[in-house]
Amino acid sequence: MSENSTTKRKTLSCLIVARNEQAMLPDCLKSLRFADQIVVVLDRTTDDSKAIAHQAGALIIEGSWPSEGERRNTGIAACTSDWILEVDADERATESVAQEVTGLIQSSPDGLYLIPIRNMIGDREVRYGWGAYNGAASAPRLFSKGAKIWGPERVHPSLQTGARLGSLSHGLIHLVDKDLADMFDRMNRYTTLMAQDAVDKNTVPSLSSALRRVLTRGWKSYIARKGYREGIYGLALAFFAAGYSLQIHLKAREILERQNRQ
């Protein structure tokens, strides 16, 4: 009997971590039907997300977690397959992604792969200018069991990973923002959470550092990452990147002043 005929087929779990995503979940789950298992972690969810996930045959975990990293680690622990693909509710796996992932994991050593992210603002795919807090052009989403552990931070948690094995050719579609107003709402939410993290960990950025990053991060997004090619969207992404650290500094100072008055 040949070696290929005795080799066990490697399986895939897809993990979604969500909170009140009933509008986004159906299409996301539909795009993941190629997986052997789907795990949905619902954090303090009050809408119909559970019923939607149940109808799709997903393993559902409900609870309340203080940080993004804890939620995601809970979901990873519940996955039973050899490999895990993390997908957010506002993301979609294309048929090309499905074929590439299912083929790749059969012959790959253990470790982790980056997957390109095709970011959409409204109905427009915005390719340039991402990074420096405003979003990702690629992310470490496909990994073998045990090759990825999230840190404890509230937003943008740190990562411990196994071997980086490369990057996929095809990307996940990410419905990141409905419009520019939605982008700035996201910036406000993220910087509020990051400011609280900075206060808790005593890592509040200095004013000089925050002001310096207004220039360096804005330049990096708009020039180095070619955001200028995206018109008003590239300019908005540069503004997002430039102001991120400054907002964290100002909000953290407000939290500290409020604590001092108590």
C-alpha positions in Angstrom: 0.0 0.0 0.0 1.4 3.4 -1.0 2.2 6.1 1.6 -0.4 8.5 0.0 -3.1 5.9 0.5 -2.5 5.7 4.2 -2.0 9.4 4.9 -4.8 10.8 7.0 -6.7 13.7 5.5 -6.2 16.9 7.5 -9.3 18.7 8.6 -10.2 22.4 8.9 -12.2 24.4 11.5 -13.4 27.9 10.7 -13.7 30.2 13.7 -15.9 33.3 13.9 -15.9 35.6 17.0 -18.9 37.9 16.9 -21.2 40.2 18.9 -24.6 41.1 17.5 -23.7 40.4 13.9 -27.0 39.0 12.6 -26.8 41.2 9.5 -23.3 39.9 8.6 -23.3 36.3 9.8 -25.5 34.6 7.1 -23.2 35.4 4.2 -20.1 34.8 6.2 -21.3 31.3 7.3 -22.4 30.5 3.8 -18.9 31.3 2.5 -17.4 28.8 5.0 -19.4 25.7 4.1 -16.2 24.0 2.8 -14.9 23.6 6.4 -15.2 20.4 8.4 -16.3 22.4 11.5 -17.5 25.9 12.1 -17.1 27.4 15.6 -19.0 30.6 16.5 -18.1 32.5 19.7 -20.9 34.9 20.7 -19.8 37.6 23.2 -22.7 39.2 25.1 -25.0 38.8 22.0 -28.6 39.8 22.2 -29.7 39.6 18.6 -30.5 36.6 16.4 -26.9 35.6 15.8 -27.3 32.3 17.8 -30.2 31.1 15.7 -28.4 31.9 12.5 -25.3 30.0 13.7 -27.4 27.1 14.8 -29.1 26.9 11.5 -25.7 26.7 9.8 -24.7 23.7 12.0 -22.0 25.6 13.9 -20.7 24.8 17.3 -21.8 27.8 19.4 -20.0 29.1 22.5 -21.7 31.9 24.4 -20.3 34.1 27.2 -18.8 37.4 28.2 -15.1 38.1 27.8 -13.3 41.4 28.7 -10.8 41.2 25.9 -10.6 40.2 22.2 -7.7 37.9 22.9 -9.6 35.9 25.5 -12.6 35.5 23.2 -10.5 34.3 20.4 -8.4 31.9 22.5 -11.7 30.4 23.8 -12.8 29.7 20.2 -9.4 28.3 19.2 -9.5 25.9 22.1 -13.0 24.7 21.0 -11.8 23.9 17.4 -11.2 20.2 16.9 -9.6 20.1 13.5 -5.9 20.0 12.5 -6.0 23.5 11.0 -8.0 26.6 11.9 -9.1 29.5 9.7 -10.1 32.6 11.6 -12.7 34.7 9.8 -14.6 37.8 11.1 -18.3 38.1 10.6 -17.7 41.0 8.1 -15.4 38.8 6.0 -16.1 36.4 3.2 -14.1 33.5 1.9 -14.2 33.3 -1.9 -14.3 30.0 -3.8 -10.6 30.6 -4.7 -9.7 30.9 -1.0 -11.7 27.7 -0.2 -9.8 25.7 -2.8 -6.4 27.1 -1.9 -6.8 26.5 1.9 -8.2 23.0 1.6 -5.5 22.0 -0.8 -2.6 23.7 1.1 -3.3 22.2 4.5 -3.0 18.6 3.2 0.7 18.9 2.5 1.8 21.8 4.7 4.0 21.4 7.9 2.6 22.9 11.1 2.7 26.6 11.4 0.9 29.7 10.2 0.1 31.5 6.9 -0.8 35.0 6.1 -3.9 35.6 4.1 -4.4 38.8 2.0 -7.3 41.0 3.0 -9.3 42.6 0.3 -10.7 45.6 2.2 -14.0 47.1 1.0 -15.2 50.6 1.9 -18.8 50.6 0.8 -18.8 48.8 -2.6 -15.2 49.9 -3.5 -12.2 47.7 -2.9 -9.4 49.9 -1.4 -6.1 48.3 -2.0 -3.6 50.9 -0.8 -2.9 52.8 2.5 -3.8 50.1 5.0 -1.7 49.5 8.1 -0.5 51.7 11.0 -3.7 50.9 13.0 -6.3 51.6 10.3 -6.5 48.1 8.9 -4.5 45.2 7.5 -3.5 44.3 4.0 -2.9 40.7 5.2 -3.3 38.9 8.5 -2.1 35.6 10.1 -5.4 33.7 9.8 -4.6 30.1 8.7 -2.7 28.1 11.3 -2.3 24.6 12.6 -3.7 23.7 16.0 -1.4 25.2 18.7 0.4 27.6 16.4 -1.3 30.8 17.5 -2.2 32.3 20.9 -3.7 35.7 21.4 -2.6 38.2 24.0 -4.9 39.9 26.6 -5.3 43.3 25.1 -8.8 44.7 24.5 -8.2 45.6 20.8 -5.4 44.7 18.4 -4.1 42.0 20.8 -0.6 40.7 20.6 0.2 37.3 19.2 2.4 34.3 19.9 2.8 32.2 16.8 4.5 29.2 15.4 6.6 29.1 12.2 5.6 31.6 9.6 5.1 29.5 6.4 4.2 32.1 3.8 1.2 33.8 2.4 -1.8 32.6 0.4 -2.3 33.8 -3.2 -6.1 34.6 -2.7 -7.6 36.9 -0.2 -10.6 37.2 2.1 -13.1 39.9 1.2 -13.4 42.3 4.2 -16.5 44.6 4.4 -14.5 46.9 6.7 -16.5 50.1 6.6 -19.8 51.2 5.1 -18.5 54.7 4.4 -16.0 57.3 5.7 -18.3 58.1 8.7 -18.2 54.4 9.6 -14.4 54.5 9.4 -14.2 57.4 11.9 -16.6 55.7 14.2 -14.3 52.7 14.2 -11.3 54.9 15.0 -13.2 56.4 17.9 -14.1 52.9 19.3 -10.6 51.5 18.9 -8.8 54.4 20.4 -11.1 54.4 23.4 -10.3 50.8 24.1 -6.6 51.2 23.5 -6.5 54.2 25.9 -8.0 52.1 28.7 -5.4 49.3 27.9 -2.6 51.9 28.0 -3.8 53.2 31.4 -4.1 49.6 32.8 -0.6 48.6 31.6 1.0 52.0 32.3 2.0 52.4 28.7 0.4 55.7 27.8 2.2 57.2 24.8 4.0 60.5 25.5 2.7 63.6 23.8 6.0 64.0 21.9 5.7 60.4 20.7 2.1 60.8 19.7 2.8 64.0 17.8 5.8 62.5 16.1 3.6 59.6 14.8 1.2 62.1 13.3 3.9 62.7 10.8 5.5 59.3 10.5 2.3 57.2 10.4 0.5 59.6 8.2 3.4 59.6 5.7 3.7 55.8 5.8 0.0 55.3 5.0 -0.3 58.0 2.4 3.2 57.8 0.7 5.0 54.6 1.5 1.8 52.4 1.3 0.6 54.4 -1.7 -2.7 55.6 -0.1 -2.5 58.6 -2.5 -3.7 56.2 -5.2 -7.1 55.8 -3.5 -8.2 59.4 -3.6 -10.3 60.6 -0.7 -10.2 57.1 0.9 -6.4 57.1 0.9 -6.4 60.5 2.5 -8.9 59.3 5.2 -6.8 56.3 5.9 -3.7 58.5 6.4 -5.7 60.7 8.8 -6.7 57.6 10.7 -3.2 56.3 11.0 -1.8 59.8 11.9 -4.2 60.6 14.6 -4.4 57.2 16.3 -1.7 57.5 18.9 -2.6 61.1 19.6 -6.2 60.1 20.4 -5.0 57.3 22.6 -2.7 59.8 24.5 -5.6 62.3 25.0 -8.2 59.8 26.0 -5.7 58.1 28.4 -5.0 61.4 30.1 -8.7 62.0 30.4 -9.1 58.6 32.1 -6.2 59.3 34.5 -7.5 62.8 35.4 -10.9 61.3 36.1 -9.4 58.6 38.3 -7.4 61.3 40.2 -10.6 63.2 41.0 -12.3 60.1 42.5 
